[in-house]
């Protein structure tokens, strides 16, 4: 994970909201299992959780997790993060049953999965000159492939997936702080991710929408050097036929699925909003949609993945 701070995608964070307590007046224990691909940023995520006041345990023996949760509740701890890697893969098979038991005991369990592209993981692993935990006597790519296979089911069950391929440590920290800086459990937290299709569809998006049906400000000479963060570009995009109705329908769709997401225990949703290059239309539409969601009381973060790219 690079620490370079130049050309950062713009990030807008939502303010934390104080969370609920259970009917008896005791705050539930929020448990986050931090896992994912080696080299994808688990340590960085854990450091940011600790900075936010979470009690963080790294490489906890899986069989003692229920007892640790019980002790945490008895000692008034309300936020516990446990970092697990593929070396504890036997735990992953027990996870569904263990989560069900913990949920019945006043614990709210969830999974944060850190993802990254193969070439990025190779570059990061080689930069620290450490072998992959599953590499053995084979190549680095052999270990990465094996790890993806072992973690596929866990990734599919994750509450939040963050693709760190194009993020530096500061940007990843912003994503973690946005998702875990508050304690609210009764509503969905949304990340809006603007992007350009020419740079690929974001792999960590739960939903992807395409705003290339709108006229492109790139072809307006005075708007071309600006971005969707500027008022002239934003006004131009939002004034186009279909822009406002599109956002109306998207908000209705989100309101519909949010009820089911929360009911099923999913507390985060990432919505990718794409145009050709990620500079004008997607950026303006993401900012306007965020404004609407926040006005409706929904915690929302905006990340512009491709802003600043050529």
C-alpha positions, 0 to 999 in steps of 0.5 A: 500500500503506497503512502503517496498523497498526490492526486488523491480521489476526492472523498466526502465523509458523513458525520458519525451517528450515535448508535442504539442500545438494546431494550434492556439499556445495555449497548450490544457488542459490535464485532467486526471480523477483518479479513481478506487477501494478503497484501490488501490492507488488513493491518491498515484497516485494523490500525484505523479501527484502533484509532477510532476506539475499537478494541482490536485483536490480531490473529486470535485463536478462533476457538476462543472468539465466543469467550472473548466476546463474552468477556468484552461485554462483561467489561463494557466493551461495545466495539471489538475487531478481530483480524483473521487471515487465511492461516485460520481457514478452519475458522471460516468453515465455522463462521456461519454457526458461530455468528448465529450463536453470537447474534443470540447472545447480544453480539452483532457480528459482521465481516470486513473483506479487503480485496485487491487485484493480483498484480497489485498484491504481487507488487506489494508482496515483492516490495516487502520481500515476504513470501505469501502465506500459502506460497509454499515451494511454489510461485507467489501467484500460486499462493494468491490463486489458492488464497482466492479459492479459499476465501471466495465463500467468505468474500461473498458473505462479507458485509463490506468489501473494499477494493484497495487496488487503487487506494493508498493508506490514507484513502483506505483509512477514509473508507474505514473511518466512514464505515466504522466511525459511528455505532448506528445499526438500524440503517444502511450506510452508503458509499457512492463511488464515481468511476470511469468505465474505461478504467474498469468497473469497481469490483467492490460495488454492490450495484452499478449504474450507468450515466452515459445516457447523459450528454458529455460535458467533455464536448463543451469546450469551456467545461472540458477542463473542469470536473463534476465538482464544479458548479458549471459542470454540475448545473449542466449535467443536472439540467439534462433531460432524464438526470433528475428522474434518474436520481428519483428512481435510484433513490426509490430503488435504494429505499426499497433494497435498504429495508431488506439489506438491514433486515438481512444484517447488511449494514453497508452498500457501495453504489458505483456510478459510472460514465466514460472517464469518471470526470464529469457526469458520474462525479456530478451525479454522485455528489447530487445523489449524496446530497439527497441521501444525506438530506433524507438522513442516510449516512453517505460517503462519496469517493471519486475513484478516477478523478485526476486520472488522464 
